[in-house]
Amino acid sequence: MTTTISAAAILLDMDGTLVDSSAVVERVWTDWAAEHGLDPAEVMQVIHGRQGHASMAILLPGRPVEENLADNRAMLERETAETEGVVAIAGAAELLRSLAGVPHALVTSASRPLASARMTAAGLTMPPVAVTAESVSASKPDPEGFLAAAEALGVPYGDCVVFEDSEAGITAARRAGMRVVGVGPLAEPFRPDHLVRDLSSVRVAVDGTAMTITLEPRLTGGPEQTGDGA
């Protein structure tokens, strides 16, 4: 069944939502896991949606913060330089074009240089408002990034719709009091309010200051199909 929702602003995660950077992420984190004697598969279960140093703190509890921050800086430099295999999620370019001139923002755990490098590699236009790692004091699942984006756009939190793919991101959006559209099958276990296969399932119509978002039924899930999503 096609679903229609209204919003005053759309907030977009980057990795896994607008951009498929999995090839680079897996290379970089697999190398890091090997350096620290960790199982790469277990590492990959933790890192999505968070800033690197926050993931490291979970994976290596008790490790000095300074070491995590140093590793994070080195990792960001490598990820920014390596863009081979970075591509747009289906429908991302069309969605961004449809949002031109209406309130929308990027909210990502990536740094500004990394976000710019990946959006460029994927052939996508950076939204005029972008909340990146440098903009916040706490990583997702903390809601700070989404709250900051809503404030920058001048839109009430409850009037924002968030597009996310990770547990950390979906949790952050919920904590911000926002509705969540999960993108891709990996989002389904975290029970977003709605679920789409990719962004080609999304249409946005603008009437003055109001946006109507239509979600095509290309992936089952969400509370309207599977029960309470809380």
TATAHU-V666922 format. One record per residue. N is the residue number from 1. RES is the residue in one small letter. SS is DSSP state (~ for helix, > for strand, _ for the rest). PHI is phi in whole degrees, 0 to 359 (none if undefined). OMEGA is omega in whole degrees, -180 to 180 (none if undefined). Layout:
N/RES/SS/PHI/OMEGA
N/RES/SS/PHI/OMEGA
//
This chain:
1/m/_/none/177
2/t/_/291/-179
3/t/>/246/178
4/t/>/238/178
5/i/>/227/180
6/s/>/252/-180
7/a/>/202/172
8/a/_/264/179
9/a/>/205/176
10/i/>/242/179
11/l/>/246/-171
12/l/>/240/166
13/d/_/291/179
14/m/_/257/-174
15/d/>/296/-180
16/g/_/88/-179
17/t/_/246/174
18/l/_/263/-172
19/v/>/233/171
20/d/>/264/-180
21/s/_/248/-172
22/s/~/301/-178
23/a/~/298/180
24/v/~/291/-178
25/v/~/302/-179
26/e/~/295/178
27/r/~/298/-174
28/v/~/292/-177
29/w/~/285/175
30/t/~/296/177
31/d/~/297/-180
32/w/~/295/179
33/a/~/300/-180
34/a/~/297/180
35/e/~/297/-175
36/h/_/248/176
37/g/_/67/-179
38/l/_/252/177
39/d/_/284/-179
40/p/~/304/-180
41/a/~/298/178
42/e/~/291/178
43/v/~/298/-178
44/m/~/295/178
45/q/~/286/-173
46/v/~/259/-161
47/i/~/282/-169
48/h/_/293/176
49/g/_/88/-178
50/r/_/257/168
51/q/_/293/-175
52/g/~/304/-177
53/h/~/293/177
54/a/~/291/176
55/s/~/295/180
56/m/~/298/179
57/a/~/296/177
58/i/~/286/-175
59/l/~/285/-180
60/l/_/233/-178
61/p/_/299/-180
62/g/_/91/178
63/r/_/290/-179
64/p/_/303/-179
65/v/~/302/-178
66/e/~/300/179
67/e/~/292/177
68/n/~/297/-179
69/l/~/294/178
70/a/~/294/177
71/d/~/298/-179
72/n/~/296/178
73/r/~/298/179
74/a/~/296/-179
75/m/~/294/179
76/l/~/298/178
77/e/~/298/180
78/r/~/293/-178
79/e/~/296/179
80/t/~/292/-179
81/a/~/281/-176
82/e/_/261/180
83/t/_/241/178
84/e/_/297/-179
85/g/_/92/178
86/v/_/279/-178
87/v/>/224/178
88/a/>/283/169
89/i/_/293/-180
90/a/_/307/178
91/g/_/89/-176
92/a/~/295/-178
93/a/~/297/-180
94/e/~/295/179
95/l/~/297/180
96/l/~/298/178
97/r/~/297/-179
98/s/~/290/-179
99/l/_/266/-179
100/a/_/302/177
101/g/_/87/177
102/v/_/242/-174
103/p/_/298/174
104/h/>/202/-177
105/a/>/208/170
106/l/>/267/176
107/v/>/230/-172
108/t/_/226/174
109/s/_/277/177
110/a/_/284/173
111/s/_/288/178
112/r/~/300/179
113/p/~/298/180
114/l/~/293/179
115/a/~/299/180
116/s/~/298/-179
117/a/~/297/-177
118/r/~/286/178
119/m/~/297/179
120/t/~/295/-180
121/a/~/299/-180
122/a/_/275/180
123/g/_/74/-177
124/l/_/249/179
125/t/_/272/178
126/m/_/291/175
127/p/_/302/-179
128/p/_/297/174
129/v/_/250/-180
130/a/>/223/176
131/v/>/261/-176
132/t/_/245/-176
133/a/~/302/-178
134/e/~/290/-173
135/s/~/275/-172
136/v/_/231/177
137/s/_/261/-178
138/a/_/221/-179
139/s/_/279/167
140/k/_/307/19
141/p/_/275/172
142/d/_/295/-176
143/p/_/279/-171
144/e/~/307/-177
145/g/~/298/180
146/f/~/291/178
147/l/~/296/179
148/a/~/296/180
149/a/~/294/179
150/a/~/298/179
151/e/~/295/179
152/a/~/297/-180
153/l/~/274/-178
154/g/_/71/-176
155/v/_/240/176
156/p/_/302/-177
157/y/~/306/-176
158/g/~/291/179
159/d/~/264/179
160/c/>/262/171
161/v/>/244/-176
162/v/>/254/172
163/f/>/253/-174
164/e/>/215/178
165/d/_/234/-172
166/s/_/254/177
167/e/~/300/-179
168/a/~/298/-179
169/g/~/290/179
170/i/~/296/177
171/t/~/297/179
172/a/~/299/-179
173/a/~/296/178
174/r/~/298/180
175/r/~/296/177
176/a/_/277/-180
177/g/_/78/-177
178/m/_/249/174
179/r/>/281/-173
180/v/>/231/169
181/v/>/256/177
182/g/>/281/-178
183/v/>/248/177
184/g/_/91/-176
185/p/~/295/180
186/l/~/292/179
187/a/~/280/-171
188/e/~/302/-178
189/p/~/298/-176
190/f/~/266/169
191/r/_/51/171
192/p/_/295/-180
193/d/_/295/179
194/h/>/220/-176
195/l/>/217/176
196/v/>/231/-180
197/r/_/292/177
198/d/_/200/-173
199/l/~/281/173
200/s/~/290/177
201/s/~/274/-172
202/v/>/245/173
203/r/>/232/179
204/v/>/236/175
205/a/>/246/-176
206/v/>/244/177
207/d/>/229/-175
208/g/_/67/179
209/t/_/259/-177
210/a/>/259/176
211/m/>/243/173
212/t/>/245/-178
213/i/>/253/178
214/t/>/252/-179
215/l/>/249/-179
216/e/_/281/-175
217/p/_/279/-179
218/r/_/258/178
219/l/_/209/180
220/t/_/287/177
221/g/_/133/-178
222/g/_/82/-174
223/p/~/296/180
224/e/~/292/-179
225/q/~/243/-172
226/t/~/235/178
227/g/_/103/-176
228/d/_/300/-178
229/g/_/265/-177
230/a/_/286/none
//
